[in-house]
């Protein structure tokens, strides 16, 4: 019988990833991921889905303590250069979304002040 945390630890080590690397891939804090492996808390359904997709493992095999995971049958993740490029692209997208949000806020503030000026 293996807990979710034990499974996550074994799978991560099998893929030779650090907690920081997998937490970056999942876009969660390293501290949160550490708590999952330590069985101090459980990942959200969304994060369970991300984990199952990344590792190509059925979610049931992850969450059911009675289900065993055959690590030799798990495909290896994308190459490190590919992962680095994906992370760079994710950072660029994040930066663009932040810029977009700031621009939208500025536009709304300007439109709000124009409306106030037009309607005393």
Phi and psi restraints in degrees (range 20) as a CNS / XPLOR table:
assign (resid 1 and name C) (resid 2 and name N)
       (resid 2 and name CA) (resid 2 and name C) 1.0 -125.5 20.0 2
assign (resid 2 and name N) (resid 2 and name CA)
       (resid 2 and name C) (resid 3 and name N) 1.0 135.1 20.0 2
assign (resid 2 and name C) (resid 3 and name N)
       (resid 3 and name CA) (resid 3 and name C) 1.0 -77.6 20.0 2
assign (resid 3 and name N) (resid 3 and name CA)
       (resid 3 and name C) (resid 4 and name N) 1.0 166.4 20.0 2
assign (resid 3 and name C) (resid 4 and name N)
       (resid 4 and name CA) (resid 4 and name C) 1.0 -57.4 20.0 2
assign (resid 4 and name N) (resid 4 and name CA)
       (resid 4 and name C) (resid 5 and name N) 1.0 -44.9 20.0 2
assign (resid 4 and name C) (resid 5 and name N)
       (resid 5 and name CA) (resid 5 and name C) 1.0 -59.6 20.0 2
assign (resid 5 and name N) (resid 5 and name CA)
       (resid 5 and name C) (resid 6 and name N) 1.0 -43.2 20.0 2
assign (resid 5 and name C) (resid 6 and name N)
       (resid 6 and name CA) (resid 6 and name C) 1.0 -63.8 20.0 2
assign (resid 6 and name N) (resid 6 and name CA)
       (resid 6 and name C) (resid 7 and name N) 1.0 -41.6 20.0 2
assign (resid 6 and name C) (resid 7 and name N)
       (resid 7 and name CA) (resid 7 and name C) 1.0 -63.1 20.0 2
assign (resid 7 and name N) (resid 7 and name CA)
       (resid 7 and name C) (resid 8 and name N) 1.0 -44.9 20.0 2
assign (resid 7 and name C) (resid 8 and name N)
       (resid 8 and name CA) (resid 8 and name C) 1.0 -61.7 20.0 2
assign (resid 8 and name N) (resid 8 and name CA)
       (resid 8 and name C) (resid 9 and name N) 1.0 -41.9 20.0 2
assign (resid 8 and name C) (resid 9 and name N)
       (resid 9 and name CA) (resid 9 and name C) 1.0 -60.9 20.0 2
assign (resid 9 and name N) (resid 9 and name CA)
       (resid 9 and name C) (resid 10 and name N) 1.0 -49.0 20.0 2
assign (resid 9 and name C) (resid 10 and name N)
       (resid 10 and name CA) (resid 10 and name C) 1.0 -65.0 20.0 2
assign (resid 10 and name N) (resid 10 and name CA)
       (resid 10 and name C) (resid 11 and name N) 1.0 -41.9 20.0 2
assign (resid 10 and name C) (resid 11 and name N)
       (resid 11 and name CA) (resid 11 and name C) 1.0 -65.7 20.0 2
assign (resid 11 and name N) (resid 11 and name CA)
       (resid 11 and name C) (resid 12 and name N) 1.0 -45.7 20.0 2
assign (resid 11 and name C) (resid 12 and name N)
       (resid 12 and name CA) (resid 12 and name C) 1.0 -59.2 20.0 2
assign (resid 12 and name N) (resid 12 and name CA)
       (resid 12 and name C) (resid 13 and name N) 1.0 -45.9 20.0 2
assign (resid 12 and name C) (resid 13 and name N)
       (resid 13 and name CA) (resid 13 and name C) 1.0 -64.9 20.0 2
assign (resid 13 and name N) (resid 13 and name CA)
       (resid 13 and name C) (resid 14 and name N) 1.0 -38.4 20.0 2
assign (resid 13 and name C) (resid 14 and name N)
       (resid 14 and name CA) (resid 14 and name C) 1.0 -57.9 20.0 2
assign (resid 14 and name N) (resid 14 and name CA)
       (resid 14 and name C) (resid 15 and name N) 1.0 -36.3 20.0 2
assign (resid 14 and name C) (resid 15 and name N)
       (resid 15 and name CA) (resid 15 and name C) 1.0 -88.4 20.0 2
assign (resid 15 and name N) (resid 15 and name CA)
       (resid 15 and name C) (resid 16 and name N) 1.0 2.9 20.0 2
assign (resid 15 and name C) (resid 16 and name N)
       (resid 16 and name CA) (resid 16 and name C) 1.0 54.9 20.0 2
assign (resid 16 and name N) (resid 16 and name CA)
       (resid 16 and name C) (resid 17 and name N) 1.0 46.3 20.0 2
assign (resid 16 and name C) (resid 17 and name N)
       (resid 17 and name CA) (resid 17 and name C) 1.0 -109.7 20.0 2
assign (resid 17 and name N) (resid 17 and name CA)
       (resid 17 and name C) (resid 18 and name N) 1.0 147.4 20.0 2
assign (resid 17 and name C) (resid 18 and name N)
       (resid 18 and name CA) (resid 18 and name C) 1.0 -85.9 20.0 2
assign (resid 18 and name N) (resid 18 and name CA)
       (resid 18 and name C) (resid 19 and name N) 1.0 165.4 20.0 2
assign (resid 18 and name C) (resid 19 and name N)
       (resid 19 and name CA) (resid 19 and name C) 1.0 -61.6 20.0 2
assign (resid 19 and name N) (resid 19 and name CA)
       (resid 19 and name C) (resid 20 and name N) 1.0 -36.2 20.0 2
assign (resid 19 and name C) (resid 20 and name N)
       (resid 20 and name CA) (resid 20 and name C) 1.0 -64.0 20.0 2
assign (resid 20 and name N) (resid 20 and name CA)
       (resid 20 and name C) (resid 21 and name N) 1.0 -42.4 20.0 2
assign (resid 20 and name C) (resid 21 and name N)
       (resid 21 and name CA) (resid 21 and name C) 1.0 -64.1 20.0 2
assign (resid 21 and name N) (resid 21 and name CA)
       (resid 21 and name C) (resid 22 and name N) 1.0 -47.4 20.0 2
assign (resid 21 and name C) (resid 22 and name N)
       (resid 22 and name CA) (resid 22 and name C) 1.0 -70.8 20.0 2
assign (resid 22 and name N) (resid 22 and name CA)
       (resid 22 and name C) (resid 23 and name N) 1.0 -33.6 20.0 2
assign (resid 22 and name C) (resid 23 and name N)
       (resid 23 and name CA) (resid 23 and name C) 1.0 -68.2 20.0 2
assign (resid 23 and name N) (resid 23 and name CA)
       (resid 23 and name C) (resid 24 and name N) 1.0 -34.6 20.0 2
assign (resid 23 and name C) (resid 24 and name N)
       (resid 24 and name CA) (resid 24 and name C) 1.0 -65.7 20.0 2
assign (resid 24 and name N) (resid 24 and name CA)
       (resid 24 and name C) (resid 25 and name N) 1.0 -41.5 20.0 2
assign (resid 24 and name C) (resid 25 and name N)
       (resid 25 and name CA) (resid 25 and name C) 1.0 -61.7 20.0 2
assign (resid 25 and name N) (resid 25 and name CA)
       (resid 25 and name C) (resid 26 and name N) 1.0 -39.8 20.0 2
assign (resid 25 and name C) (resid 26 and name N)
       (resid 26 and name CA) (resid 26 and name C) 1.0 -85.0 20.0 2
assign (resid 26 and name N) (resid 26 and name CA)
       (resid 26 and name C) (resid 27 and name N) 1.0 -9.0 20.0 2
assign (resid 26 and name C) (resid 27 and name N)
       (resid 27 and name CA) (resid 27 and name C) 1.0 61.2 20.0 2
assign (resid 27 and name N) (resid 27 and name CA)
       (resid 27 and name C) (resid 28 and name N) 1.0 46.8 20.0 2
assign (resid 27 and name C) (resid 28 and name N)
       (resid 28 and name CA) (resid 28 and name C) 1.0 -128.9 20.0 2
assign (resid 28 and name N) (resid 28 and name CA)
       (resid 28 and name C) (resid 29 and name N) 1.0 165.2 20.0 2
assign (resid 28 and name C) (resid 29 and name N)
       (resid 29 and name CA) (resid 29 and name C) 1.0 -73.1 20.0 2
assign (resid 29 and name N) (resid 29 and name CA)
       (resid 29 and name C) (resid 30 and name N) 1.0 153.0 20.0 2
assign (resid 29 and name C) (resid 30 and name N)
       (resid 30 and name CA) (resid 30 and name C) 1.0 -63.4 20.0 2
assign (resid 30 and name N) (resid 30 and name CA)
       (resid 30 and name C) (resid 31 and name N) 1.0 -35.7 20.0 2
assign (resid 30 and name C) (resid 31 and name N)
       (resid 31 and name CA) (resid 31 and name C) 1.0 -62.1 20.0 2
assign (resid 31 and name N) (resid 31 and name CA)
       (resid 31 and name C) (resid 32 and name N) 1.0 -42.8 20.0 2
assign (resid 31 and name C) (resid 32 and name N)
       (resid 32 and name CA) (resid 32 and name C) 1.0 -63.9 20.0 2
assign (resid 32 and name N) (resid 32 and name CA)
       (resid 32 and name C) (resid 33 and name N) 1.0 -45.3 20.0 2
assign (resid 32 and name C) (resid 33 and name N)
       (resid 33 and name CA) (resid 33 and name C) 1.0 -62.6 20.0 2
assign (resid 33 and name N) (resid 33 and name CA)
       (resid 33 and name C) (resid 34 and name N) 1.0 -40.1 20.0 2
assign (resid 33 and name C) (resid 34 and name N)
       (resid 34 and name CA) (resid 34 and name C) 1.0 -57.7 20.0 2
assign (resid 34 and name N) (resid 34 and name CA)
       (resid 34 and name C) (resid 35 and name N) 1.0 -40.6 20.0 2
assign (resid 34 and name C) (resid 35 and name N)
       (resid 35 and name CA) (resid 35 and name C) 1.0 -65.5 20.0 2
assign (resid 35 and name N) (resid 35 and name CA)
       (resid 35 and name C) (resid 36 and name N) 1.0 -32.3 20.0 2
assign (resid 35 and name C) (resid 36 and name N)
       (resid 36 and name CA) (resid 36 and name C) 1.0 -65.3 20.0 2
assign (resid 36 and name N) (resid 36 and name CA)
       (resid 36 and name C) (resid 37 and name N) 1.0 -47.5 20.0 2
assign (resid 36 and name C) (resid 37 and name N)
       (resid 37 and name CA) (resid 37 and name C) 1.0 -66.1 20.0 2
assign (resid 37 and name N) (resid 37 and name CA)
       (resid 37 and name C) (resid 38 and name N) 1.0 -30.6 20.0 2
assign (resid 37 and name C) (resid 38 and name N)
       (resid 38 and name CA) (resid 38 and name C) 1.0 -85.0 20.0 2
assign (resid 38 and name N) (resid 38 and name CA)
       (resid 38 and name C) (resid 39 and name N) 1.0 2.2 20.0 2
assign (resid 38 and name C) (resid 39 and name N)
       (resid 39 and name CA) (resid 39 and name C) 1.0 58.3 20.0 2
assign (resid 39 and name N) (resid 39 and name CA)
       (resid 39 and name C) (resid 40 and name N) 1.0 30.6 20.0 2
assign (resid 39 and name C) (resid 40 and name N)
       (resid 40 and name CA) (resid 40 and name C) 1.0 -85.4 20.0 2
assign (resid 40 and name N) (resid 40 and name CA)
       (resid 40 and name C) (resid 41 and name N) 1.0 -24.5 20.0 2
assign (resid 40 and name C) (resid 41 and name N)
       (resid 41 and name CA) (resid 41 and name C) 1.0 -158.0 20.0 2
assign (resid 41 and name N) (resid 41 and name CA)
       (resid 41 and name C) (resid 42 and name N) 1.0 168.9 20.0 2
assign (resid 41 and name C) (resid 42 and name N)
       (resid 42 and name CA) (resid 42 and name C) 1.0 -108.5 20.0 2
assign (resid 42 and name N) (resid 42 and name CA)
       (resid 42 and name C) (resid 43 and name N) 1.0 147.4 20.0 2
assign (resid 42 and name C) (resid 43 and name N)
       (resid 43 and name CA) (resid 43 and name C) 1.0 -69.5 20.0 2
assign (resid 43 and name N) (resid 43 and name CA)
       (resid 43 and name C) (resid 44 and name N) 1.0 155.5 20.0 2
assign (resid 43 and name C) (resid 44 and name N)
       (resid 44 and name CA) (resid 44 and name C) 1.0 -66.0 20.0 2
assign (resid 44 and name N) (resid 44 and name CA)
       (resid 44 and name C) (resid 45 and name N) 1.0 166.8 20.0 2
assign (resid 44 and name C) (resid 45 and name N)
       (resid 45 and name CA) (resid 45 and name C) 1.0 -59.5 20.0 2
assign (resid 45 and name N) (resid 45 and name CA)
       (resid 45 and name C) (resid 46 and name N) 1.0 -39.0 20.0 2
assign (resid 45 and name C) (resid 46 and name N)
       (resid 46 and name CA) (resid 46 and name C) 1.0 -62.0 20.0 2
assign (resid 46 and name N) (resid 46 and name CA)
       (resid 46 and name C) (resid 47 and name N) 1.0 -44.3 20.0 2
assign (resid 46 and name C) (resid 47 and name N)
       (resid 47 and name CA) (resid 47 and name C) 1.0 -70.7 20.0 2
assign (resid 47 and name N) (resid 47 and name CA)
       (resid 47 and name C) (resid 48 and name N) 1.0 -33.5 20.0 2
assign (resid 47 and name C) (resid 48 and name N)
       (resid 48 and name CA) (resid 48 and name C) 1.0 -61.8 20.0 2
assign (resid 48 and name N) (resid 48 and name CA)
       (resid 48 and name C) (resid 49 and name N) 1.0 -41.0 20.0 2
assign (resid 48 and name C) (resid 49 and name N)
       (resid 49 and name CA) (resid 49 and name C) 1.0 -63.2 20.0 2
assign (resid 49 and name N) (resid 49 and name CA)
       (resid 49 and name C) (resid 50 and name N) 1.0 -45.3 20.0 2
assign (resid 49 and name C) (resid 50 and name N)
       (resid 50 and name CA) (resid 50 and name C) 1.0 -59.9 20.0 2
assign (resid 50 and name N) (resid 50 and name CA)
       (resid 50 and name C) (resid 51 and name N) 1.0 -43.5 20.0 2
assign (resid 50 and name C) (resid 51 and name N)
       (resid 51 and name CA) (resid 51 and name C) 1.0 -61.6 20.0 2
assign (resid 51 and name N) (resid 51 and name CA)
       (resid 51 and name C) (resid 52 and name N) 1.0 -46.4 20.0 2
assign (resid 51 and name C) (resid 52 and name N)
       (resid 52 and name CA) (resid 52 and name C) 1.0 -65.4 20.0 2
assign (resid 52 and name N) (resid 52 and name CA)
       (resid 52 and name C) (resid 53 and name N) 1.0 -36.9 20.0 2
assign (resid 52 and name C) (resid 53 and name N)
       (resid 53 and name CA) (resid 53 and name C) 1.0 -69.1 20.0 2
assign (resid 53 and name N) (resid 53 and name CA)
       (resid 53 and name C) (resid 54 and name N) 1.0 -44.4 20.0 2
assign (resid 53 and name C) (resid 54 and name N)
       (resid 54 and name CA) (resid 54 and name C) 1.0 -64.1 20.0 2
assign (resid 54 and name N) (resid 54 and name CA)
       (resid 54 and name C) (resid 55 and name N) 1.0 -47.3 20.0 2
assign (resid 54 and name C) (resid 55 and name N)
       (resid 55 and name CA) (resid 55 and name C) 1.0 -85.9 20.0 2
assign (resid 55 and name N) (resid 55 and name CA)
       (resid 55 and name C) (resid 56 and name N) 1.0 -7.0 20.0 2
assign (resid 55 and name C) (resid 56 and name N)
       (resid 56 and name CA) (resid 56 and name C) 1.0 57.5 20.0 2
assign (resid 56 and name N) (resid 56 and name CA)
       (resid 56 and name C) (resid 57 and name N) 1.0 50.7 20.0 2
assign (resid 56 and name C) (resid 57 and name N)
       (resid 57 and name CA) (resid 57 and name C) 1.0 -125.9 20.0 2
assign (resid 57 and name N) (resid 57 and name CA)
       (resid 57 and name C) (resid 58 and name N) 1.0 139.0 20.0 2
assign (resid 57 and name C) (resid 58 and name N)
       (resid 58 and name CA) (resid 58 and name C) 1.0 -60.9 20.0 2
assign (resid 58 and name N) (resid 58 and name CA)
       (resid 58 and name C) (resid 59 and name N) 1.0 135.3 20.0 2
assign (resid 58 and name C) (resid 59 and name N)
       (resid 59 and name CA) (resid 59 and name C) 1.0 -56.8 20.0 2
assign (resid 59 and name N) (resid 59 and name CA)
       (resid 59 and name C) (resid 60 and name N) 1.0 -39.2 20.0 2
assign (resid 59 and name C) (resid 60 and name N)
       (resid 60 and name CA) (resid 60 and name C) 1.0 -58.7 20.0 2
assign (resid 60 and name N) (resid 60 and name CA)
       (resid 60 and name C) (resid 61 and name N) 1.0 -40.5 20.0 2
assign (resid 60 and name C) (resid 61 and name N)
       (resid 61 and name CA) (resid 61 and name C) 1.0 -63.7 20.0 2
assign (resid 61 and name N) (resid 61 and name CA)
       (resid 61 and name C) (resid 62 and name N) 1.0 -29.8 20.0 2
assign (resid 61 and name C) (resid 62 and name N)
       (resid 62 and name CA) (resid 62 and name C) 1.0 -74.4 20.0 2
assign (resid 62 and name N) (resid 62 and name CA)
       (resid 62 and name C) (resid 63 and name N) 1.0 -46.1 20.0 2
assign (resid 62 and name C) (resid 63 and name N)
       (resid 63 and name CA) (resid 63 and name C) 1.0 -90.6 20.0 2
assign (resid 63 and name N) (resid 63 and name CA)
       (resid 63 and name C) (resid 64 and name N) 1.0 -21.2 20.0 2
assign (resid 63 and name C) (resid 64 and name N)
       (resid 64 and name CA) (resid 64 and name C) 1.0 -85.6 20.0 2
assign (resid 64 and name N) (resid 64 and name CA)
       (resid 64 and name C) (resid 65 and name N) 1.0 114.5 20.0 2
assign (resid 64 and name C) (resid 65 and name N)
       (resid 65 and name CA) (resid 65 and name C) 1.0 -60.3 20.0 2
assign (resid 65 and name N) (resid 65 and name CA)
       (resid 65 and name C) (resid 66 and name N) 1.0 -21.8 20.0 2
assign (resid 65 and name C) (resid 66 and name N)
       (resid 66 and name CA) (resid 66 and name C) 1.0 -87.4 20.0 2
assign (resid 66 and name N) (resid 66 and name CA)
       (resid 66 and name C) (resid 67 and name N) 1.0 -10.9 20.0 2
assign (resid 66 and name C) (resid 67 and name N)
       (resid 67 and name CA) (resid 67 and name C) 1.0 -86.6 20.0 2
assign (resid 67 and name N) (resid 67 and name CA)
       (resid 67 and name C) (resid 68 and name N) 1.0 134.1 20.0 2
assign (resid 67 and name C) (resid 68 and name N)
       (resid 68 and name CA) (resid 68 and name C) 1.0 -101.4 20.0 2
assign (resid 68 and name N) (resid 68 and name CA)
       (resid 68 and name C) (resid 69 and name N) 1.0 149.5 20.0 2
assign (resid 68 and name C) (resid 69 and name N)
       (resid 69 and name CA) (resid 69 and name C) 1.0 -113.7 20.0 2
assign (resid 69 and name N) (resid 69 and name CA)
       (resid 69 and name C) (resid 70 and name N) 1.0 123.6 20.0 2
assign (resid 69 and name C) (resid 70 and name N)
       (resid 70 and name CA) (resid 70 and name C) 1.0 -85.5 20.0 2
assign (resid 70 and name N) (resid 70 and name CA)
       (resid 70 and name C) (resid 71 and name N) 1.0 102.6 20.0 2
assign (resid 70 and name C) (resid 71 and name N)
       (resid 71 and name CA) (resid 71 and name C) 1.0 -63.8 20.0 2
assign (resid 71 and name N) (resid 71 and name CA)
       (resid 71 and name C) (resid 72 and name N) 1.0 -28.5 20.0 2
assign (resid 71 and name C) (resid 72 and name N)
       (resid 72 and name CA) (resid 72 and name C) 1.0 -69.3 20.0 2
assign (resid 72 and name N) (resid 72 and name CA)
       (resid 72 and name C) (resid 73 and name N) 1.0 -19.9 20.0 2
assign (resid 72 and name C) (resid 73 and name N)
       (resid 73 and name CA) (resid 73 and name C) 1.0 -90.4 20.0 2
assign (resid 73 and name N) (resid 73 and name CA)
       (resid 73 and name C) (resid 74 and name N) 1.0 -2.5 20.0 2
assign (resid 73 and name C) (resid 74 and name N)
       (resid 74 and name CA) (resid 74 and name C) 1.0 -85.8 20.0 2
assign (resid 74 and name N) (resid 74 and name CA)
       (resid 74 and name C) (resid 75 and name N) 1.0 130.1 20.0 2
assign (resid 74 and name C) (resid 75 and name N)
       (resid 75 and name CA) (resid 75 and name C) 1.0 -67.0 20.0 2
assign (resid 75 and name N) (resid 75 and name CA)
       (resid 75 and name C) (resid 76 and name N) 1.0 151.2 20.0 2
assign (resid 75 and name C) (resid 76 and name N)
       (resid 76 and name CA) (resid 76 and name C) 1.0 -78.3 20.0 2
assign (resid 76 and name N) (resid 76 and name CA)
       (resid 76 and name C) (resid 77 and name N) 1.0 150.5 20.0 2
assign (resid 76 and name C) (resid 77 and name N)
       (resid 77 and name CA) (resid 77 and name C) 1.0 -71.8 20.0 2
assign (resid 77 and name N) (resid 77 and name CA)
       (resid 77 and name C) (resid 78 and name N) 1.0 172.0 20.0 2
assign (resid 77 and name C) (resid 78 and name N)
       (resid 78 and name CA) (resid 78 and name C) 1.0 -56.0 20.0 2
assign (resid 78 and name N) (resid 78 and name CA)
       (resid 78 and name C) (resid 79 and name N) 1.0 157.6 20.0 2
assign (resid 78 and name C) (resid 79 and name N)
       (resid 79 and name CA) (resid 79 and name C) 1.0 -60.7 20.0 2
assign (resid 79 and name N) (resid 79 and name CA)
       (resid 79 and name C) (resid 80 and name N) 1.0 157.0 20.0 2
assign (resid 79 and name C) (resid 80 and name N)
       (resid 80 and name CA) (resid 80 and name C) 1.0 -58.6 20.0 2
assign (resid 80 and name N) (resid 80 and name CA)
       (resid 80 and name C) (resid 81 and name N) 1.0 -45.4 20.0 2
assign (resid 80 and name C) (resid 81 and name N)
       (resid 81 and name CA) (resid 81 and name C) 1.0 -59.3 20.0 2
assign (resid 81 and name N) (resid 81 and name CA)
       (resid 81 and name C) (resid 82 and name N) 1.0 -39.1 20.0 2
assign (resid 81 and name C) (resid 82 and name N)
       (resid 82 and name CA) (resid 82 and name C) 1.0 -65.1 20.0 2
assign (resid 82 and name N) (resid 82 and name CA)
       (resid 82 and name C) (resid 83 and name N) 1.0 -43.7 20.0 2
assign (resid 82 and name C) (resid 83 and name N)
       (resid 83 and name CA) (resid 83 and name C) 1.0 -62.9 20.0 2
assign (resid 83 and name N) (resid 83 and name CA)
       (resid 83 and name C) (resid 84 and name N) 1.0 -41.5 20.0 2
assign (resid 83 and name C) (resid 84 and name N)
       (resid 84 and name CA) (resid 84 and name C) 1.0 -61.2 20.0 2
assign (resid 84 and name N) (resid 84 and name CA)
       (resid 84 and name C) (resid 85 and name N) 1.0 -42.1 20.0 2
assign (resid 84 and name C) (resid 85 and name N)
       (resid 85 and name CA) (resid 85 and name C) 1.0 -65.2 20.0 2
assign (resid 85 and name N) (resid 85 and name CA)
       (resid 85 and name C) (resid 86 and name N) 1.0 -41.6 20.0 2
assign (resid 85 and name C) (resid 86 and name N)
       (resid 86 and name CA) (resid 86 and name C) 1.0 -62.4 20.0 2
assign (resid 86 and name N) (resid 86 and name CA)
       (resid 86 and name C) (resid 87 and name N) 1.0 -41.4 20.0 2
assign (resid 86 and name C) (resid 87 and name N)
       (resid 87 and name CA) (resid 87 and name C) 1.0 -65.5 20.0 2
assign (resid 87 and name N) (resid 87 and name CA)
       (resid 87 and name C) (resid 88 and name N) 1.0 -39.5 20.0 2
assign (resid 87 and name C) (resid 88 and name N)
       (resid 88 and name CA) (resid 88 and name C) 1.0 -61.9 20.0 2
assign (resid 88 and name N) (resid 88 and name CA)
       (resid 88 and name C) (resid 89 and name N) 1.0 -42.8 20.0 2
assign (resid 88 and name C) (resid 89 and name N)
       (resid 89 and name CA) (resid 89 and name C) 1.0 -65.3 20.0 2
assign (resid 89 and name N) (resid 89 and name CA)
       (resid 89 and name C) (resid 90 and name N) 1.0 -39.0 20.0 2
assign (resid 89 and name C) (resid 90 and name N)
       (resid 90 and name CA) (resid 90 and name C) 1.0 -63.2 20.0 2
assign (resid 90 and name N) (resid 90 and name CA)
       (resid 90 and name C) (resid 91 and name N) 1.0 -40.9 20.0 2
assign (resid 90 and name C) (resid 91 and name N)
       (resid 91 and name CA) (resid 91 and name C) 1.0 -64.4 20.0 2
assign (resid 91 and name N) (resid 91 and name CA)
       (resid 91 and name C) (resid 92 and name N) 1.0 -41.1 20.0 2
assign (resid 91 and name C) (resid 92 and name N)
       (resid 92 and name CA) (resid 92 and name C) 1.0 -63.6 20.0 2
assign (resid 92 and name N) (resid 92 and name CA)
       (resid 92 and name C) (resid 93 and name N) 1.0 -42.0 20.0 2
assign (resid 92 and name C) (resid 93 and name N)
       (resid 93 and name CA) (resid 93 and name C) 1.0 -63.1 20.0 2
assign (resid 93 and name N) (resid 93 and name CA)
       (resid 93 and name C) (resid 94 and name N) 1.0 -42.9 20.0 2
assign (resid 93 and name C) (resid 94 and name N)
       (resid 94 and name CA) (resid 94 and name C) 1.0 -60.9 20.0 2
assign (resid 94 and name N) (resid 94 and name CA)
       (resid 94 and name C) (resid 95 and name N) 1.0 -43.6 20.0 2
assign (resid 94 and name C) (resid 95 and name N)
       (resid 95 and name CA) (resid 95 and name C) 1.0 -63.0 20.0 2
assign (resid 95 and name N) (resid 95 and name CA)
       (resid 95 and name C) (resid 96 and name N) 1.0 -43.6 20.0 2
assign (resid 95 and name C) (resid 96 and name N)
       (resid 96 and name CA) (resid 96 and name C) 1.0 -62.8 20.0 2
assign (resid 96 and name N) (resid 96 and name CA)
       (resid 96 and name C) (resid 97 and name N) 1.0 -41.2 20.0 2
assign (resid 96 and name C) (resid 97 and name N)
       (resid 97 and name CA) (resid 97 and name C) 1.0 -65.3 20.0 2
assign (resid 97 and name N) (resid 97 and name CA)
       (resid 97 and name C) (resid 98 and name N) 1.0 -38.6 20.0 2
assign (resid 97 and name C) (resid 98 and name N)
       (resid 98 and name CA) (resid 98 and name C) 1.0 -64.4 20.0 2
assign (resid 98 and name N) (resid 98 and name CA)
       (resid 98 and name C) (resid 99 and name N) 1.0 -42.9 20.0 2
assign (resid 98 and name C) (resid 99 and name N)
       (resid 99 and name CA) (resid 99 and name C) 1.0 -62.6 20.0 2
assign (resid 99 and name N) (resid 99 and name CA)
       (resid 99 and name C) (resid 100 and name N) 1.0 -42.6 20.0 2
assign (resid 99 and name C) (resid 100 and name N)
       (resid 100 and name CA) (resid 100 and name C) 1.0 -60.4 20.0 2
assign (resid 100 and name N) (resid 100 and name CA)
       (resid 100 and name C) (resid 101 and name N) 1.0 -44.3 20.0 2
assign (resid 100 and name C) (resid 101 and name N)
       (resid 101 and name CA) (resid 101 and name C) 1.0 -62.6 20.0 2
assign (resid 101 and name N) (resid 101 and name CA)
       (resid 101 and name C) (resid 102 and name N) 1.0 -43.9 20.0 2
assign (resid 101 and name C) (resid 102 and name N)
       (resid 102 and name CA) (resid 102 and name C) 1.0 -62.0 20.0 2
assign (resid 102 and name N) (resid 102 and name CA)
       (resid 102 and name C) (resid 103 and name N) 1.0 -44.0 20.0 2
assign (resid 102 and name C) (resid 103 and name N)
       (resid 103 and name CA) (resid 103 and name C) 1.0 -62.7 20.0 2
assign (resid 103 and name N) (resid 103 and name CA)
       (resid 103 and name C) (resid 104 and name N) 1.0 -40.8 20.0 2
assign (resid 103 and name C) (resid 104 and name N)
       (resid 104 and name CA) (resid 104 and name C) 1.0 -64.9 20.0 2
assign (resid 104 and name N) (resid 104 and name CA)
       (resid 104 and name C) (resid 105 and name N) 1.0 -41.1 20.0 2
assign (resid 104 and name C) (resid 105 and name N)
       (resid 105 and name CA) (resid 105 and name C) 1.0 -62.5 20.0 2
assign (resid 105 and name N) (resid 105 and name CA)
       (resid 105 and name C) (resid 106 and name N) 1.0 -43.8 20.0 2
assign (resid 105 and name C) (resid 106 and name N)
       (resid 106 and name CA) (resid 106 and name C) 1.0 -62.4 20.0 2
assign (resid 106 and name N) (resid 106 and name CA)
       (resid 106 and name C) (resid 107 and name N) 1.0 -44.0 20.0 2
assign (resid 106 and name C) (resid 107 and name N)
       (resid 107 and name CA) (resid 107 and name C) 1.0 -62.1 20.0 2
assign (resid 107 and name N) (resid 107 and name CA)
       (resid 107 and name C) (resid 108 and name N) 1.0 -44.1 20.0 2
assign (resid 107 and name C) (resid 108 and name N)
       (resid 108 and name CA) (resid 108 and name C) 1.0 -65.1 20.0 2
assign (resid 108 and name N) (resid 108 and name CA)
       (resid 108 and name C) (resid 109 and name N) 1.0 -38.4 20.0 2
assign (resid 108 and name C) (resid 109 and name N)
       (resid 109 and name CA) (resid 109 and name C) 1.0 -65.5 20.0 2
assign (resid 109 and name N) (resid 109 and name CA)
       (resid 109 and name C) (resid 110 and name N) 1.0 -42.7 20.0 2
assign (resid 109 and name C) (resid 110 and name N)
       (resid 110 and name CA) (resid 110 and name C) 1.0 -64.8 20.0 2
assign (resid 110 and name N) (resid 110 and name CA)
       (resid 110 and name C) (resid 111 and name N) 1.0 -43.6 20.0 2
assign (resid 110 and name C) (resid 111 and name N)
       (resid 111 and name CA) (resid 111 and name C) 1.0 -64.8 20.0 2
assign (resid 111 and name N) (resid 111 and name CA)
       (resid 111 and name C) (resid 112 and name N) 1.0 -36.6 20.0 2
assign (resid 111 and name C) (resid 112 and name N)
       (resid 112 and name CA) (resid 112 and name C) 1.0 -65.4 20.0 2
assign (resid 112 and name N) (resid 112 and name CA)
       (resid 112 and name C) (resid 113 and name N) 1.0 -39.8 20.0 2
assign (resid 112 and name C) (resid 113 and name N)
       (resid 113 and name CA) (resid 113 and name C) 1.0 -72.1 20.0 2
assign (resid 113 and name N) (resid 113 and name CA)
       (resid 113 and name C) (resid 114 and name N) 1.0 -32.4 20.0 2
assign (resid 113 and name C) (resid 114 and name N)
       (resid 114 and name CA) (resid 114 and name C) 1.0 -66.8 20.0 2
assign (resid 114 and name N) (resid 114 and name CA)
       (resid 114 and name C) (resid 115 and name N) 1.0 -43.4 20.0 2
assign (resid 114 and name C) (resid 115 and name N)
       (resid 115 and name CA) (resid 115 and name C) 1.0 -62.1 20.0 2
assign (resid 115 and name N) (resid 115 and name CA)
       (resid 115 and name C) (resid 116 and name N) 1.0 -43.5 20.0 2
assign (resid 115 and name C) (resid 116 and name N)
       (resid 116 and name CA) (resid 116 and name C) 1.0 -64.4 20.0 2
assign (resid 116 and name N) (resid 116 and name CA)
       (resid 116 and name C) (resid 117 and name N) 1.0 -38.4 20.0 2
assign (resid 116 and name C) (resid 117 and name N)
       (resid 117 and name CA) (resid 117 and name C) 1.0 -69.2 20.0 2
assign (resid 117 and name N) (resid 117 and name CA)
       (resid 117 and name C) (resid 118 and name N) 1.0 -35.8 20.0 2
assign (resid 117 and name C) (resid 118 and name N)
       (resid 118 and name CA) (resid 118 and name C) 1.0 -75.1 20.0 2
assign (resid 118 and name N) (resid 118 and name CA)
       (resid 118 and name C) (resid 119 and name N) 1.0 -27.5 20.0 2
assign (resid 118 and name C) (resid 119 and name N)
       (resid 119 and name CA) (resid 119 and name C) 1.0 -123.2 20.0 2
assign (resid 119 and name N) (resid 119 and name CA)
       (resid 119 and name C) (resid 120 and name N) 1.0 89.2 20.0 2
